[in-house]
Amino acid sequence: QVQLVESGGGLVQAEGSLRLSCAASGLTFSSYAMGWFRQAPGMQREFVASVRWRGSRTDYADSVKGRFTISRDNAKKMVFLQMNSLKPEDTAVYYCAADANLYNPTYYLWDEYEYWGQGTQVTVSS
């Protein structure tokens, strides 16, 4: 049974930082591309970042480029999202997701991902 468990969310002031973690089990982790998505109340789920196999390729939404960094540790079966210079508009539930297609050109589409975590709340106060 595949499980993705996020942690690290919380309340932070604007310009602060948080580091999200996602622990995976029940899958051959290195065979999956990993992504982070977020969903604010009343909004659609949106792509944040993705990382391929050994981290050789990363992609980011324009809204987080230069502020967020995605990384992965295949040995520990974990993926991370370092979030710096947080803004109130970053407030959302953040989800970790796994895609069996390591080279998926549509990595930014949430329905391309087979497995999802339960989400972790990130709240940024102004």
Secondary structure as a PSIPRED ss2 file (coil, helix, strand):
# PSIPRED VFORMAT (PSIPRED V4.0)

   1 Q C   1.000  0.000  0.000
   2 V C   1.000  0.000  0.000
   3 Q E   0.000  0.000  1.000
   4 L E   0.000  0.000  1.000
   5 V E   0.000  0.000  1.000
   6 E E   0.000  0.000  1.000
   7 S E   0.000  0.000  1.000
   8 G C   1.000  0.000  0.000
   9 G C   1.000  0.000  0.000
  10 G E   0.000  0.000  1.000
  11 L E   0.000  0.000  1.000
  12 V E   0.000  0.000  1.000
  13 Q E   0.000  0.000  1.000
  14 A C   1.000  0.000  0.000
  15 E C   1.000  0.000  0.000
  16 G C   1.000  0.000  0.000
  17 S C   1.000  0.000  0.000
  18 L E   0.000  0.000  1.000
  19 R E   0.000  0.000  1.000
  20 L E   0.000  0.000  1.000
  21 S E   0.000  0.000  1.000
  22 C E   0.000  0.000  1.000
  23 A E   0.000  0.000  1.000
  24 A E   0.000  0.000  1.000
  25 S E   0.000  0.000  1.000
  26 G C   1.000  0.000  0.000
  27 L C   1.000  0.000  0.000
  28 T C   1.000  0.000  0.000
  29 F H   0.000  1.000  0.000
  30 S H   0.000  1.000  0.000
  31 S H   0.000  1.000  0.000
  32 Y C   1.000  0.000  0.000
  33 A E   0.000  0.000  1.000
  34 M E   0.000  0.000  1.000
  35 G E   0.000  0.000  1.000
  36 W E   0.000  0.000  1.000
  37 F E   0.000  0.000  1.000
  38 R E   0.000  0.000  1.000
  39 Q E   0.000  0.000  1.000
  40 A C   1.000  0.000  0.000
  41 P C   1.000  0.000  0.000
  42 G C   1.000  0.000  0.000
  43 M C   1.000  0.000  0.000
  44 Q C   1.000  0.000  0.000
  45 R C   1.000  0.000  0.000
  46 E E   0.000  0.000  1.000
  47 F E   0.000  0.000  1.000
  48 V E   0.000  0.000  1.000
  49 A E   0.000  0.000  1.000
  50 S E   0.000  0.000  1.000
  51 V E   0.000  0.000  1.000
  52 R C   1.000  0.000  0.000
  53 W C   1.000  0.000  0.000
  54 R C   1.000  0.000  0.000
  55 G C   1.000  0.000  0.000
  56 S C   1.000  0.000  0.000
  57 R C   1.000  0.000  0.000
  58 T E   0.000  0.000  1.000
  59 D E   0.000  0.000  1.000
  60 Y E   0.000  0.000  1.000
  61 A C   1.000  0.000  0.000
  62 D C   1.000  0.000  0.000
  63 S C   1.000  0.000  0.000
  64 V C   1.000  0.000  0.000
  65 K C   1.000  0.000  0.000
  66 G C   1.000  0.000  0.000
  67 R C   1.000  0.000  0.000
  68 F E   0.000  0.000  1.000
  69 T E   0.000  0.000  1.000
  70 I E   0.000  0.000  1.000
  71 S E   0.000  0.000  1.000
  72 R E   0.000  0.000  1.000
  73 D E   0.000  0.000  1.000
  74 N C   1.000  0.000  0.000
  75 A C   1.000  0.000  0.000
  76 K C   1.000  0.000  0.000
  77 K C   1.000  0.000  0.000
  78 M E   0.000  0.000  1.000
  79 V E   0.000  0.000  1.000
  80 F E   0.000  0.000  1.000
  81 L E   0.000  0.000  1.000
  82 Q E   0.000  0.000  1.000
  83 M E   0.000  0.000  1.000
  84 N C   1.000  0.000  0.000
  85 S C   1.000  0.000  0.000
  86 L C   1.000  0.000  0.000
  87 K C   1.000  0.000  0.000
  88 P H   0.000  1.000  0.000
  89 E H   0.000  1.000  0.000
  90 D H   0.000  1.000  0.000
  91 T C   1.000  0.000  0.000
  92 A E   0.000  0.000  1.000
  93 V E   0.000  0.000  1.000
  94 Y E   0.000  0.000  1.000
  95 Y E   0.000  0.000  1.000
  96 C E   0.000  0.000  1.000
  97 A E   0.000  0.000  1.000
  98 A E   0.000  0.000  1.000
  99 D E   0.000  0.000  1.000
 100 A C   1.000  0.000  0.000
 101 N C   1.000  0.000  0.000
 102 L C   1.000  0.000  0.000
 103 Y C   1.000  0.000  0.000
 104 N C   1.000  0.000  0.000
 105 P C   1.000  0.000  0.000
 106 T C   1.000  0.000  0.000
 107 Y C   1.000  0.000  0.000
 108 Y C   1.000  0.000  0.000
 109 L C   1.000  0.000  0.000
 110 W H   0.000  1.000  0.000
 111 D H   0.000  1.000  0.000
 112 E H   0.000  1.000  0.000
 113 Y C   1.000  0.000  0.000
 114 E C   1.000  0.000  0.000
 115 Y E   0.000  0.000  1.000
 116 W E   0.000  0.000  1.000
 117 G C   1.000  0.000  0.000
 118 Q C   1.000  0.000  0.000
 119 G C   1.000  0.000  0.000
 120 T E   0.000  0.000  1.000
 121 Q E   0.000  0.000  1.000
 122 V E   0.000  0.000  1.000
 123 T E   0.000  0.000  1.000
 124 V E   0.000  0.000  1.000
 125 S E   0.000  0.000  1.000
 126 S C   1.000  0.000  0.000
